[in-house]
Amino acid sequence: MESAKTSGFRLEKLYLDIIDEKGNCFILYRAKLKFLFLKFHYSALIFNDTLGVTYEGASGKKISDPIVKEALIYYNSSLNIKGVWKRMADPLPPLSFIYNSGSELSWNCHHPKASTEIFYDDTFYKGHGYAETLTITMKPLRIPMDELRWGRFISDEFTVVWLNWKGNNPLNRIYCNGEEFNDATFNSDKIVFADGRYKLFFQDISTVRNGKVSDVLSSIPRLKVFFGKRLLNTLEVKYKARSILFSNSEIRAKGWSLYETVLWKK
């Protein structure tokens, strides 16, 4: 596998989300891609309202780097959205994986729980939010994953974040209020972890997005040349669901979950 130095490839992706009490859901991406002397910018918006109707928008325009501190400030005039994510829980321990010849994949969940306010199309929304940054210095077609499960549950009392992938170097991490567990089992309507002590149930599950990565990049076709057929055909399904967290059969928290399954095609 080529190293980051020889490939000259670096992708940095900021992920942001928010969901309010009614179920209005926003997912935002802001990515910077460097390849040799070329630089590209990409940002996207997914809005799923209380009726389950989804709107998507994307832009290839460069925007100012968001301020990522205790309060994360994001503004994108092309997508007509701005917001603030105020951190309400400590960042999770960063994960970094070094592969052959120095290629790296790193995950930094710097806002696992945030009090979030945004303006979109002159409408104000407030709810629990989340933010993370993923950095990759290997070409995406070489990412050693076959299937990814990711998600987050946020309530006033509890925050649960999970990251699970299959393939080479499999990973199974789940964090409950910052405490790490490595035994999560996944079903369509629940996650069980901590030797069965915790159970997170999903109710009123709604699909936010179901499509291929190539669909996401359709508005910026020049970026497709950097992503091989395997990645472009990757199937991505995002969900939102009202959720209940049990501990030893006792209800501990209620809130919303946002989660996804990503399947890489051979």
Buried (B, 14 or more C-beta within 10 A) or exposed (E): EBBBEEBBBBBBBBBBBBBBEEBBBBBBBBBBBBBEEEEBBBBBBBBBEEEEEBEBBBBBEEBEEBEBEEEBBBBBEBBEBBBBBBBBBEBBEEBEBEBEEBBBBBBBBBBBBBBBBBBBEEEEBBBBBBBBBBBBBBBBEBBBBBBBBBBBBBBEEBBBBBBBBBEEEEBBBBBBBBEEBEEBEBEEEBBBBBEEEBBBBBEEBBEBBEBBBBEBBEBBEEBBEBBEEBBBBBBBBBBBBBBBBBBEEEEBBBBBBBBBBBBBEE
